């Protein structure tokens, strides 16, 4: 039987229409966009069309989009590029993706002050707590828009005006939120915004950074003048075309996808709660992505549960740390006990997820939980009442 894929926050399949748009630029349309001849001009036109499609999805101007090799590169470009040559501080959160946290940690070792604001027990930042951490010595506020493990949406629009009042730039990591909820750079009030193609039904290895007009970044890689000099090197035309097409499709499908997937996620949560006594939904009390469900299975390891349940393809948290069994730093930052956090399973739905998938996934996950619960020593676990 074909496995049920519930790991769309890790990566999405390439949309067939995206692949169709890419193929000519992997075959006959192989020109270099910097070449003056006809093949080069067609490649350049394709890149600029894709730039317009990305810009349209987030309400940006075309010249504010810089193509990158993915979301991690985009976030590094934003964070390191905005602080290059200066000694300004950073305000961020304790629940960032490693692309942001590791970048901030390196800058911290280089002498930049970094203030990390902790979330509430449900995984949401208090806007006032972030604002209180900002002063005139802060050069950048960088926050994840939708937390990749638990899906909680952060109040960036409430924070941005205070950051600007202190002369700081605002960067949002929108890798997980784009295409799932509305993302508009003016509504958020951001100066910089990271995009990852493979979370959006485009291929891996392509992304983009929104850089608001008037914001000056220092390049972190030097070379020729491609992408406003911020990302030198010959453009990956086929993948850029794929990202543009994926953004256009996301704009067309956003409303209907959001409603249908939200219903499926709610159904999944309700069925699991009925089948698994003591199951906890992380971040249940706050606004989350419509496709994301992070649950704590009582008395078992989430990793072992998924190993016992090959019919369901999911993860225990961020796919960037899938090679070891440690409690998620994101969950422990919420105050969840480390032993309890080991029971976490992240289930993230997508366009292809059906009601039948949900029904079958619950059966398989529940069977795996029952088999583990009585076959192995119990893993200590909190109850919903003991969560902070």
SULGIPE-V951105 format. One record per residue. N is the residue number from 0. RES is the residue in one small letter. SS is DSSP state (helix for helix, strand for strand, loop for the rest). PSI is psi in whole degrees, 0 to 359 (* if undefined). OMEGA is omega in whole degrees, -180 to 180 (999 if undefined). Layout:
N;RES;SS;PSI;OMEGA  N;RES;SS;PSI;OMEGA
//
This chain:
0;x;loop;140;180  1;x;loop;130;180  2;x;loop;155;178  3;x;strand;117;-175  4;x;strand;111;178  5;x;loop;48;-178  6;x;strand;40;-176  7;x;loop;342;175  8;x;loop;340;175  9;x;loop;311;175  10;x;loop;157;179  11;x;loop;153;172  12;x;loop;151;177  13;x;loop;126;178  14;x;loop;136;-180  15;x;helix;323;179  16;x;helix;328;176  17;x;helix;314;179  18;x;helix;317;179  19;x;helix;321;180  20;x;helix;328;-178  21;x;helix;324;-167  22;x;helix;317;179  23;x;helix;330;-177  24;x;helix;359;170  25;x;helix;354;-179  26;x;loop;257;-170  27;x;loop;334;-179  28;x;loop;65;-171  29;x;loop;12;-173  30;x;loop;156;174  31;x;loop;126;-178  32;x;loop;344;179  33;x;loop;355;179  34;x;loop;146;-175  35;x;loop;347;-177  36;x;loop;180;-171  37;x;helix;321;178  38;x;helix;320;178  39;x;helix;320;-180  40;x;helix;322;179  41;x;helix;321;177  42;x;helix;317;179  43;x;helix;317;179  44;x;helix;321;179  45;x;helix;320;177  46;x;helix;317;-178  47;x;helix;327;175  48;x;helix;316;178  49;x;helix;322;179  50;x;helix;319;179  51;x;helix;323;-180  52;x;helix;321;176  53;x;helix;314;-179  54;x;helix;319;-178  55;x;helix;323;-178  56;x;helix;328;-176  57;x;helix;7;178  58;x;loop;31;-179  59;x;loop;170;171  60;x;loop;152;-176  61;x;helix;320;-177  62;x;helix;4;178  63;x;helix;5;-179  64;x;strand;126;176  65;x;strand;124;180  66;x;strand;142;-178  67;x;strand;182;178  68;x;loop;9;179  69;x;loop;181;-177  70;x;helix;323;180  71;x;helix;316;178  72;x;helix;320;180  73;x;helix;316;-180  74;x;helix;320;176  75;x;helix;318;179  76;x;helix;318;-179  77;x;helix;312;-173  78;x;helix;306;-179  79;x;helix;323;-179  80;x;helix;328;-178  81;x;helix;342;-180  82;x;helix;358;-177  83;x;loop;128;177  84;x;loop;354;-180  85;x;loop;175;180  86;x;loop;22;-179  87;x;loop;159;-179  88;x;strand;174;-178  89;x;strand;138;167  90;x;strand;128;-180  91;x;strand;193;-179  92;x;strand;170;178  93;x;loop;5;-177  94;x;loop;39;180  95;x;loop;158;170  96;x;loop;150;179  97;x;helix;332;179  98;x;helix;327;177  99;x;helix;312;-175  100;x;helix;315;-179  101;x;helix;325;177  102;x;helix;315;179  103;x;helix;321;179  104;x;helix;320;178  105;x;helix;316;179  106;x;helix;327;177  107;x;helix;318;178  108;x;helix;335;179  109;x;loop;359;175  110;x;loop;359;178  111;x;loop;136;175  112;x;loop;131;180  113;x;strand;124;177  114;x;strand;125;-178  115;x;strand;119;-179  116;x;strand;131;-179  117;x;loop;149;179  118;x;loop;173;172  119;x;loop;175;-176  120;x;loop;347;179  121;x;loop;359;176  122;x;loop;15;179  123;x;loop;139;177  124;x;loop;141;171  125;x;loop;120;-175  126;x;helix;319;-178  127;x;helix;325;178  128;x;helix;322;177  129;x;helix;315;179  130;x;helix;319;-179  131;x;helix;337;180  132;x;loop;351;-176  133;x;loop;131;173  134;x;loop;187;-175  135;x;loop;348;177  136;x;loop;358;-179  137;x;strand;128;179  138;x;strand;336;-174  139;x;strand;134;168  140;x;strand;120;-178  141;x;strand;121;-174  142;x;strand;145;174  143;x;strand;136;-179  144;x;loop;312;176  145;x;strand;120;-177  146;x;loop;128;-169  147;x;loop;335;-179  148;x;loop;323;-175  149;x;loop;350;172  150;x;loop;2;-177  151;x;strand;137;179  152;x;strand;138;-174  153;x;loop;148;-173  154;x;loop;59;-175  155;x;helix;321;-179  156;x;helix;332;179  157;x;helix;339;-176  158;x;helix;325;-172  159;x;helix;316;-179  160;x;helix;321;179  161;x;helix;321;177  162;x;helix;316;179  163;x;helix;326;177  164;x;helix;331;178  165;x;loop;7;178  166;x;loop;14;-179  167;x;loop;150;171  168;x;strand;157;179  169;x;strand;125;177  170;x;strand;135;175  171;x;strand;134;172  172;x;strand;104;-177  173;x;loop;22;-177  174;x;loop;319;-177  175;x;loop;334;-173  176;x;loop;330;-174  177;x;strand;128;-179  178;x;loop;349;179  179;x;loop;324;176  180;x;strand;161;177  181;x;loop;133;177  182;x;loop;111;-179  183;x;loop;122;-172  184;x;helix;327;178  185;x;helix;321;178  186;x;helix;323;178  187;x;helix;333;-178  188;x;loop;24;-175  189;x;loop;156;175  190;x;loop;336;-176  191;x;strand;141;-179  192;x;strand;129;-177  193;x;strand;141;-180  194;x;strand;138;176  195;x;strand;121;-175  196;x;helix;321;-172  197;x;helix;355;171  198;x;helix;359;-167  199;x;loop;20;-180  200;x;loop;20;168  201;x;loop;172;-178  202;x;loop;164;172  203;x;loop;151;176  204;x;loop;15;175  205;x;loop;143;178  206;x;strand;191;180  207;x;strand;157;173  208;x;strand;126;170  209;x;strand;127;177  210;x;strand;109;-176  211;x;loop;142;177  212;x;loop;135;-180  213;x;loop;344;177  214;x;loop;127;-179  215;x;loop;122;176  216;x;loop;148;171  217;x;loop;134;179  218;x;loop;144;176  219;x;loop;350;171  220;x;loop;136;-177  221;x;loop;155;-179  222;x;loop;230;-178  223;x;loop;198;-168  224;x;loop;11;-179  225;x;loop;152;178  226;x;helix;52;178  227;x;helix;22;-178  228;x;helix;359;-178  229;x;loop;334;-180  230;x;loop;72;-176  231;x;loop;155;-177  232;x;loop;152;-179  233;x;loop;132;-176  234;x;loop;145;176  235;x;loop;82;-167  236;x;helix;311;-176  237;x;helix;317;-178  238;x;helix;325;175  239;x;helix;317;175  240;x;helix;318;178  241;x;helix;318;178  242;x;helix;317;178  243;x;helix;315;179  244;x;helix;318;179  245;x;helix;322;179  246;x;helix;321;178  247;x;helix;316;179  248;x;helix;318;179  249;x;helix;319;179  250;x;helix;320;-179  251;x;helix;328;-171  252;x;helix;355;-168  253;x;helix;311;-174  254;x;helix;310;-176  255;x;helix;321;179  256;x;helix;317;-177  257;x;helix;316;-178  258;x;helix;313;-176  259;x;helix;315;-178  260;x;helix;324;177  261;x;helix;318;178  262;x;helix;318;179  263;x;helix;319;180  264;x;helix;317;178  265;x;helix;320;178  266;x;helix;317;179  267;x;helix;314;-180  268;x;helix;316;-178  269;x;helix;317;-179  270;x;helix;317;179  271;x;helix;320;180  272;x;helix;323;179  273;x;helix;326;-173  274;x;helix;335;-174  275;x;loop;95;179  276;x;loop;135;179  277;x;loop;0;177  278;x;loop;139;180  279;x;strand;132;173  280;x;strand;120;-179  281;x;loop;132;179  282;x;loop;23;-175  283;x;loop;333;-172  284;x;loop;359;-176  285;x;loop;168;-179  286;x;loop;130;-178  287;x;strand;169;171  288;x;loop;145;-177  289;x;loop;346;-174  290;x;loop;358;-166  291;x;strand;130;179  292;x;strand;111;176  293;x;strand;117;-175  294;x;strand;147;176  295;x;strand;112;177  296;x;loop;127;-177  297;x;loop;137;168  298;x;loop;14;176  299;x;loop;165;173  300;x;loop;130;178  301;x;helix;323;-180  302;x;helix;315;179  303;x;helix;325;179  304;x;helix;315;-180  305;x;helix;327;175  306;x;helix;326;179  307;x;helix;350;-172  308;x;loop;67;-176  309;x;loop;348;180  310;x;loop;343;-180  311;x;strand;121;179  312;x;strand;108;-179  313;x;loop;192;-179  314;x;strand;170;178  315;x;loop;358;-179  316;x;loop;222;179  317;x;loop;131;178  318;x;helix;346;179  319;x;helix;348;-180  320;x;helix;44;-174  321;x;loop;1;-173  322;x;loop;8;179  323;x;loop;160;-179  324;x;loop;86;173  325;x;loop;151;175  326;x;loop;143;180  327;x;loop;129;176  328;x;helix;332;178  329;x;helix;315;-179  330;x;helix;321;178  331;x;helix;332;175  332;x;helix;338;176  333;x;loop;356;-178  334;x;loop;8;178  335;x;loop;134;180  336;x;loop;141;-176  337;x;helix;320;179  338;x;helix;319;179  339;x;helix;322;-178  340;x;helix;337;178  341;x;loop;342;178  342;x;loop;7;-174  343;x;strand;140;170  344;x;strand;127;176  345;x;strand;121;178  346;x;strand;115;-177  347;x;strand;122;-172  348;x;loop;167;180  349;x;loop;190;-176  350;x;loop;328;-176  351;x;loop;352;-177  352;x;loop;132;-179  353;x;loop;167;176  354;x;helix;323;178  355;x;helix;323;176  356;x;helix;315;-179  357;x;helix;313;-178  358;x;helix;314;-179  359;x;helix;322;179  360;x;helix;319;179  361;x;helix;318;179  362;x;helix;310;-177  363;x;helix;316;-180  364;x;helix;319;-179  365;x;helix;318;178  366;x;helix;318;180  367;x;helix;321;179  368;x;helix;314;180  369;x;helix;317;-177  370;x;helix;323;179  371;x;helix;321;-175  372;x;helix;325;-176  373;x;loop;0;-178  374;x;loop;343;-174  375;x;loop;160;173  376;x;loop;142;-177  377;x;loop;143;171  378;x;loop;128;180  379;x;loop;143;-175  380;x;loop;143;174  381;x;loop;168;168  382;x;loop;171;180  383;x;loop;330;-179  384;x;loop;336;-176  385;x;loop;354;175  386;x;loop;142;-179  387;x;loop;*;999
//
